[in-house]
């Protein structure tokens, strides 16, 4: 099985990387982490996916950096504004 760019976990990861709204960033990171963990569960049942495992490891490290930035960011949040409801986007087929 060959590794293909554009799977759901990769889409969610890229969306987290590209999120510019600090209020939505934490939600995007959480979604990406959840989808990546689901994919890890699938890969544990399979014997292939060496390239994908490496990509997942890199993505987890990238999300950890984003999480650290979220935690140390002194964001002043307007109490009247709530974060947008953030859902993963799906690529058009």
N, CA, C and O atoms as a GROMACS GRO file, in nm:
protein
  372
    1UNK      N    1   0.085  -0.119   0.000
    1UNK     CA    2   0.000   0.000   0.000
    1UNK      C    3   0.089   0.124   0.000
    1UNK      O    4   0.180   0.136   0.082
    2UNK      N    5   0.063   0.215  -0.090
    2UNK     CA    6   0.145   0.336  -0.098
    2UNK      C    7   0.081   0.448  -0.017
    2UNK      O    8  -0.041   0.455  -0.002
    3UNK      N    9   0.164   0.533   0.034
    3UNK     CA   10   0.120   0.647   0.114
    3UNK      C   11   0.065   0.755   0.024
    3UNK      O   12   0.129   0.794  -0.074
    4UNK      N   13  -0.053   0.805   0.058
    4UNK     CA   14  -0.115   0.909  -0.024
    4UNK      C   15  -0.138   1.034   0.060
    4UNK      O   16  -0.191   1.028   0.170
    5UNK      N   17  -0.096   1.145   0.005
    5UNK     CA   18  -0.118   1.273   0.070
    5UNK      C   19  -0.264   1.312   0.052
    5UNK      O   20  -0.319   1.293  -0.057
    6UNK      N   21  -0.326   1.365   0.153
    6UNK     CA   22  -0.463   1.412   0.140
    6UNK      C   23  -0.563   1.333   0.221
    6UNK      O   24  -0.683   1.349   0.202
    7UNK      N   25  -0.515   1.246   0.310
    7UNK     CA   26  -0.608   1.172   0.393
    7UNK      C   27  -0.671   1.267   0.496
    7UNK      O   28  -0.627   1.381   0.511
    8UNK      N   29  -0.772   1.219   0.564
    8UNK     CA   30  -0.845   1.305   0.658
    8UNK      C   31  -0.754   1.362   0.766
    8UNK      O   32  -0.764   1.481   0.799
    9UNK      N   33  -0.666   1.280   0.822
    9UNK     CA   34  -0.581   1.330   0.929
    9UNK      C   35  -0.488   1.440   0.878
    9UNK      O   36  -0.460   1.536   0.948
   10UNK      N   37  -0.441   1.425   0.754
   10UNK     CA   38  -0.352   1.527   0.698
   10UNK      C   39  -0.427   1.657   0.672
   10UNK      O   40  -0.374   1.765   0.696
   11UNK      N   41  -0.549   1.647   0.624
   11UNK     CA   42  -0.630   1.767   0.601
   11UNK      C   43  -0.652   1.842   0.732
   11UNK      O   44  -0.637   1.965   0.738
   12UNK      N   45  -0.686   1.769   0.838
   12UNK     CA   46  -0.710   1.832   0.968
   12UNK      C   47  -0.582   1.894   1.023
   12UNK      O   48  -0.585   2.001   1.084
   13UNK      N   49  -0.470   1.826   1.002
   13UNK     CA   50  -0.342   1.878   1.047
   13UNK      C   51  -0.307   2.009   0.976
   13UNK      O   52  -0.266   2.106   1.040
   14UNK      N   53  -0.322   2.011   0.846
   14UNK     CA   54  -0.292   2.132   0.768
   14UNK      C   55  -0.387   2.245   0.808
   14UNK      O   56  -0.344   2.361   0.817
   15UNK      N   57  -0.513   2.214   0.833
   15UNK     CA   58  -0.607   2.318   0.877
   15UNK      C   59  -0.563   2.378   1.010
   15UNK      O   60  -0.575   2.499   1.030
   16UNK      N   61  -0.511   2.295   1.100
   16UNK     CA   62  -0.461   2.347   1.228
   16UNK      C   63  -0.340   2.436   1.204
   16UNK      O   64  -0.328   2.542   1.265
   17UNK      N   65  -0.250   2.394   1.116
   17UNK     CA   66  -0.131   2.474   1.087
   17UNK      C   67  -0.165   2.609   1.026
   17UNK      O   68  -0.098   2.709   1.052
   18UNK      N   69  -0.270   2.611   0.945
   18UNK     CA   70  -0.305   2.734   0.872
   18UNK      C   71  -0.405   2.823   0.945
   18UNK      O   72  -0.435   2.932   0.899
   19UNK      N   73  -0.457   2.777   1.059
   19UNK     CA   74  -0.557   2.856   1.133
   19UNK      C   75  -0.493   2.984   1.185
   19UNK      O   76  -0.390   2.980   1.252
   20UNK      N   77  -0.554   3.097   1.154
   20UNK     CA   78  -0.500   3.225   1.197
   20UNK      C   79  -0.577   3.286   1.313
   20UNK      O   80  -0.529   3.379   1.378
   21UNK      N   81  -0.696   3.237   1.338
   21UNK     CA   82  -0.777   3.290   1.448
   21UNK      C   83  -0.740   3.218   1.577
   21UNK      O   84  -0.764   3.098   1.590
   22UNK      N   85  -0.682   3.289   1.673
   22UNK     CA   86  -0.640   3.225   1.798
   22UNK      C   87  -0.754   3.155   1.872
   22UNK      O   88  -0.731   3.056   1.942
   23UNK      N   89  -0.876   3.206   1.856
   23UNK     CA   90  -0.989   3.142   1.924
   23UNK      C   91  -1.023   3.007   1.862
   23UNK      O   92  -1.076   2.920   1.932
   24UNK      N   93  -0.995   2.988   1.736
   24UNK     CA   94  -1.026   2.862   1.670
   24UNK      C   95  -0.908   2.765   1.666
   24UNK      O   96  -0.926   2.647   1.638
   25UNK      N   97  -0.789   2.815   1.694
   25UNK     CA   98  -0.670   2.732   1.683
   25UNK      C   99  -0.676   2.611   1.776
   25UNK      O  100  -0.646   2.499   1.733
   26UNK      N  101  -0.714   2.630   1.900
   26UNK     CA  102  -0.719   2.518   1.995
   26UNK      C  103  -0.816   2.411   1.947
   26UNK      O  104  -0.787   2.292   1.959
   27UNK      N  105  -0.929   2.451   1.892
   27UNK     CA  106  -1.026   2.354   1.841
   27UNK      C  107  -0.969   2.278   1.722
   27UNK      O  108  -0.988   2.156   1.711
   28UNK      N  109  -0.901   2.347   1.633
   28UNK     CA  110  -0.840   2.281   1.516
   28UNK      C  111  -0.733   2.180   1.559
   28UNK      O  112  -0.724   2.071   1.504
   29UNK      N  113  -0.652   2.218   1.657
   29UNK     CA  114  -0.549   2.127   1.707
   29UNK      C  115  -0.614   2.004   1.769
   29UNK      O  116  -0.569   1.891   1.746
   30UNK      N  117  -0.718   2.024   1.847
   30UNK     CA  118  -0.787   1.912   1.911
   30UNK      C  119  -0.847   1.817   1.807
   30UNK      O  120  -0.837   1.695   1.821
   31UNK      N  121  -0.909   1.872   1.705
   31UNK     CA  122  -0.966   1.789   1.598
   31UNK      C  123  -0.856   1.709   1.530
   31UNK      O  124  -0.870   1.589   1.508
   32UNK      N  125  -0.745   1.775   1.497
   32UNK     CA  126  -0.634   1.707   1.430
   32UNK      C  127  -0.580   1.593   1.517
   32UNK      O  128  -0.553   1.484   1.468
   33UNK      N  129  -0.563   1.619   1.645
   33UNK     CA  130  -0.512   1.516   1.736
   33UNK      C  131  -0.607   1.396   1.741
   33UNK      O  132  -0.563   1.281   1.739
   34UNK      N  133  -0.734   1.423   1.749
   34UNK     CA  134  -0.834   1.315   1.756
   34UNK      C  135  -0.833   1.230   1.629
   34UNK      O  136  -0.836   1.107   1.636
   35UNK      N  137  -0.829   1.295   1.513
   35UNK     CA  138  -0.830   1.224   1.385
   35UNK      C  139  -0.700   1.145   1.366
   35UNK      O  140  -0.702   1.034   1.313
   36UNK      N  141  -0.588   1.202   1.409
   36UNK     CA  142  -0.460   1.132   1.400
   36UNK      C  143  -0.462   1.008   1.488
   36UNK      O  144  -0.417   0.901   1.446
   37UNK      N  145  -0.514   1.020   1.610
   37UNK     CA  146  -0.521   0.903   1.697
   37UNK      C  147  -0.608   0.793   1.638
   37UNK      O  148  -0.578   0.675   1.652
   38UNK      N  149  -0.716   0.832   1.573
   38UNK     CA  150  -0.802   0.732   1.508
   38UNK      C  151  -0.723   0.660   1.397
   38UNK      O  152  -0.734   0.538   1.382
   39UNK      N  153  -0.645   0.736   1.322
   39UNK     CA  154  -0.567   0.675   1.215
   39UNK      C  155  -0.457   0.584   1.271
   39UNK      O  156  -0.428   0.479   1.214
   40UNK      N  157  -0.397   0.624   1.382
   40UNK     CA  158  -0.296   0.540   1.446
   40UNK      C  159  -0.359   0.406   1.485
   40UNK      O  160  -0.297   0.300   1.469
   41UNK      N  161  -0.482   0.409   1.536
   41UNK     CA  162  -0.552   0.286   1.570
   41UNK      C  163  -0.570   0.196   1.449
   41UNK      O  164  -0.554   0.074   1.458
   42UNK      N  165  -0.603   0.257   1.335
   42UNK     CA  166  -0.618   0.180   1.212
   42UNK      C  167  -0.484   0.121   1.167
   42UNK      O  168  -0.478   0.005   1.125
   43UNK      N  169  -0.380   0.200   1.176
   43UNK     CA  170  -0.248   0.153   1.132
   43UNK      C  171  -0.193   0.041   1.221
   43UNK      O  172  -0.115  -0.042   1.175
   44UNK      N  173  -0.234   0.040   1.347
   44UNK     CA  174  -0.188  -0.066   1.438
   44UNK      C  175  -0.242  -0.202   1.394
   44UNK      O  176  -0.184  -0.305   1.429
   45UNK      N  177  -0.350  -0.203   1.320
   45UNK     CA  178  -0.409  -0.328   1.272
   45UNK      C  179  -0.347  -0.373   1.140
   45UNK      O  180  -0.379  -0.481   1.089
   46UNK      N  181  -0.260  -0.290   1.084
   46UNK     CA  182  -0.202  -0.317   0.953
   46UNK      C  183  -0.051  -0.333   0.966
   46UNK      O  184   0.010  -0.281   1.059
   47UNK      N  185   0.009  -0.404   0.872
   47UNK     CA  186   0.154  -0.422   0.877
   47UNK      C  187   0.228  -0.321   0.789
   47UNK      O  188   0.351  -0.313   0.797
   48UNK      N  189   0.155  -0.245   0.706
   48UNK     CA  190   0.225  -0.148   0.621
   48UNK      C  191   0.202  -0.006   0.671
   48UNK      O  192   0.140   0.015   0.775
   49UNK      N  193   0.253   0.088   0.597
   49UNK     CA  194   0.234   0.227   0.633
   49UNK      C  195   0.354   0.292   0.695
   49UNK      O  196   0.341   0.388   0.771
   50UNK      N  197   0.474   0.242   0.664
   50UNK     CA  198   0.597   0.297   0.722
   50UNK      C  199   0.610   0.448   0.695
   50UNK      O  200   0.643   0.524   0.785
   51UNK      N  201   0.585   0.489   0.572
   51UNK     CA  202   0.594   0.632   0.537
   51UNK      C  203   0.488   0.713   0.612
   51UNK      O  204   0.514   0.824   0.659
   52UNK      N  205   0.370   0.656   0.623
   52UNK     CA  206   0.262   0.727   0.693
   52UNK      C  207   0.294   0.739   0.841
   52UNK      O  208   0.265   0.842   0.902
   53UNK      N  209   0.353   0.635   0.901
   53UNK     CA  210   0.393   0.644   1.041
   53UNK      C  211   0.489   0.761   1.062
   53UNK      O  212   0.476   0.836   1.159
   54UNK      N  213   0.584   0.778   0.972
   54UNK     CA  214   0.680   0.888   0.983
   54UNK      C  215   0.608   1.022   0.971
   54UNK      O  216   0.636   1.116   1.046
   55UNK      N  217   0.514   1.032   0.877
   55UNK     CA  218   0.438   1.156   0.859
   55UNK      C  219   0.354   1.185   0.983
   55UNK      O  220   0.342   1.301   1.024
   56UNK      N  221   0.297   1.082   1.043
   56UNK     CA  222   0.218   1.101   1.165
   56UNK      C  223   0.306   1.149   1.280
   56UNK      O  224   0.268   1.239   1.354
   57UNK      N  225   0.423   1.090   1.293
   57UNK     CA  226   0.517   1.135   1.397
   57UNK      C  227   0.551   1.283   1.379
   57UNK      O  228   0.553   1.359   1.476
   58UNK      N  229   0.577   1.322   1.255
   58UNK     CA  230   0.608   1.463   1.227
   58UNK      C  231   0.489   1.552   1.260
   58UNK      O  232   0.507   1.660   1.316
   59UNK      N  233   0.369   1.509   1.226
   59UNK     CA  234   0.248   1.588   1.253
   59UNK      C  235   0.226   1.602   1.404
   59UNK      O  236   0.189   1.710   1.451
   60UNK      N  237   0.248   1.496   1.478
   60UNK     CA  238   0.231   1.502   1.624
   60UNK      C  239   0.329   1.603   1.683
   60UNK      O  240   0.294   1.679   1.773
   61UNK      N  241   0.452   1.604   1.634
   61UNK     CA  242   0.550   1.703   1.681
   61UNK      C  243   0.506   1.845   1.645
   61UNK      O  244   0.520   1.937   1.726
   62UNK      N  245   0.452   1.862   1.525
   62UNK     CA  246   0.402   1.993   1.484
   62UNK      C  247   0.286   2.041   1.570
   62UNK      O  248   0.280   2.158   1.607
   63UNK      N  249   0.196   1.950   1.603
   63UNK     CA  250   0.082   1.985   1.689
   63UNK      C  251   0.129   2.019   1.830
   63UNK      O  252   0.071   2.106   1.896
   64UNK      N  253   0.232   1.952   1.877
   64UNK     CA  254   0.287   1.982   2.009
   64UNK      C  255   0.341   2.125   2.013
   64UNK      O  256   0.324   2.196   2.112
   65UNK      N  257   0.405   2.167   1.905
   65UNK     CA  258   0.455   2.305   1.898
   65UNK      C  259   0.338   2.403   1.901
   65UNK      O  260   0.342   2.503   1.973
   66UNK      N  261   0.233   2.374   1.824
   66UNK     CA  262   0.115   2.461   1.825
   66UNK      C  263   0.053   2.468   1.964
   66UNK      O  264   0.014   2.576   2.009
   67UNK      N  265   0.044   2.355   2.033
   67UNK     CA  266  -0.014   2.351   2.169
   67UNK      C  267   0.068   2.438   2.264
   67UNK      O  268   0.012   2.512   2.346
   68UNK      N  269   0.201   2.428   2.254
   68UNK     CA  270   0.285   2.512   2.341
   68UNK      C  271   0.261   2.660   2.313
   68UNK      O  272   0.255   2.741   2.406
   69UNK      N  273   0.246   2.695   2.186
   69UNK     CA  274   0.221   2.835   2.149
   69UNK      C  275   0.085   2.882   2.203
   69UNK      O  276   0.071   2.995   2.249
   70UNK      N  277  -0.014   2.794   2.196
   70UNK     CA  278  -0.147   2.827   2.249
   70UNK      C  279  -0.136   2.855   2.398
   70UNK      O  280  -0.193   2.953   2.447
   71UNK      N  281  -0.064   2.770   2.470
   71UNK     CA  282  -0.055   2.782   2.616
   71UNK      C  283   0.020   2.907   2.660
   71UNK      O  284  -0.013   2.965   2.763
   72UNK      N  285   0.120   2.948   2.585
   72UNK     CA  286   0.197   3.065   2.627
   72UNK      C  287   0.149   3.196   2.565
   72UNK      O  288   0.205   3.302   2.593
   73UNK      N  289   0.048   3.189   2.482
   73UNK     CA  290  -0.002   3.308   2.414
   73UNK      C  291  -0.094   3.387   2.507
   73UNK      O  292  -0.195   3.335   2.554
   74UNK      N  293  -0.060   3.514   2.532
   74UNK     CA  294  -0.147   3.597   2.616
   74UNK      C  295  -0.259   3.660   2.533
   74UNK      O  296  -0.256   3.779   2.503
   75UNK      N  297  -0.356   3.579   2.496
   75UNK     CA  298  -0.464   3.627   2.411
   75UNK      C  299  -0.571   3.691   2.498
   75UNK      O  300  -0.623   3.630   2.591
   76UNK      N  301  -0.602   3.814   2.466
   76UNK     CA  302  -0.711   3.883   2.532
   76UNK      C  303  -0.839   3.849   2.457
   76UNK      O  304  -0.855   3.887   2.341
   77UNK      N  305  -0.928   3.777   2.521
   77UNK     CA  306  -1.049   3.731   2.456
   77UNK      C  307  -1.166   3.821   2.494
   77UNK      O  308  -1.196   3.842   2.611
   78UNK      N  309  -1.231   3.872   2.392
   78UNK     CA  310  -1.352   3.950   2.412
   78UNK      C  311  -1.460   3.856   2.463
   78UNK      O  312  -1.493   3.759   2.395
   79UNK      N  313  -1.515   3.883   2.579
   79UNK     CA  314  -1.613   3.793   2.639
   79UNK      C  315  -1.738   3.778   2.556
   79UNK      O  316  -1.807   3.677   2.566
   80UNK      N  317  -1.769   3.876   2.474
   80UNK     CA  318  -1.889   3.870   2.391
   80UNK      C  319  -1.868   3.776   2.272
   80UNK      O  320  -1.965   3.725   2.216
   81UNK      N  321  -1.745   3.753   2.235
   81UNK     CA  322  -1.717   3.667   2.119
   81UNK      C  323  -1.679   3.528   2.163
   81UNK      O  324  -1.591   3.510   2.248
   82UNK      N  325  -1.743   3.431   2.106
   82UNK     CA  326  -1.711   3.292   2.135
   82UNK      C  327  -1.640   3.234   2.013
   82UNK      O  328  -1.658   3.284   1.902
   83UNK      N  329  -1.560   3.128   2.033
   83UNK     CA  330  -1.495   3.066   1.917
   83UNK      C  331  -1.599   3.012   1.820
   83UNK      O  332  -1.706   2.968   1.859
   84UNK      N  333  -1.565   3.017   1.693
   84UNK     CA  334  -1.652   2.960   1.591
   84UNK      C  335  -1.662   2.809   1.612
   84UNK      O  336  -1.571   2.747   1.667
   85UNK      N  337  -1.771   2.752   1.567
   85UNK     CA  338  -1.781   2.606   1.567
   85UNK      C  339  -1.691   2.559   1.455
   85UNK      O  340  -1.711   2.593   1.338
   86UNK      N  341  -1.592   2.482   1.491
   86UNK     CA  342  -1.490   2.440   1.396
   86UNK      C  343  -1.509   2.294   1.364
   86UNK      O  344  -1.509   2.209   1.453
   87UNK      N  345  -1.526   2.264   1.238
   87UNK     CA  346  -1.538   2.126   1.192
   87UNK      C  347  -1.434   2.102   1.084
   87UNK      O  348  -1.397   2.196   1.012
   88UNK      N  349  -1.387   1.980   1.071
   88UNK     CA  350  -1.291   1.953   0.963
   88UNK      C  351  -1.354   1.977   0.828
   88UNK      O  352  -1.470   1.943   0.806
   89UNK      N  353  -1.277   2.036   0.739
   89UNK     CA  354  -1.324   2.055   0.602
   89UNK      C  355  -1.297   1.928   0.524
   89UNK      O  356  -1.201   1.857   0.551
   90UNK      N  357  -1.381   1.900   0.428
   90UNK     CA  358  -1.358   1.784   0.343
   90UNK      C  359  -1.315   1.834   0.205
   90UNK      O  360  -1.370   1.930   0.153
   91UNK      N  361  -1.217   1.767   0.148
   91UNK     CA  362  -1.173   1.803   0.014
   91UNK      C  363  -1.276   1.759  -0.088
   91UNK      O  364  -1.336   1.652  -0.075
   92UNK      N  365  -1.296   1.839  -0.188
   92UNK     CA  366  -1.386   1.801  -0.296
   92UNK      C  367  -1.322   1.688  -0.376
   92UNK      O  368  -1.203   1.692  -0.404
   93UNK      N  369  -1.401   1.591  -0.410
   93UNK     CA  370  -1.348   1.476  -0.485
   93UNK      C  371  -1.328   1.509  -0.630
   93UNK      O  372  -1.284   1.424  -0.707
   0.00000   0.00000   0.00000
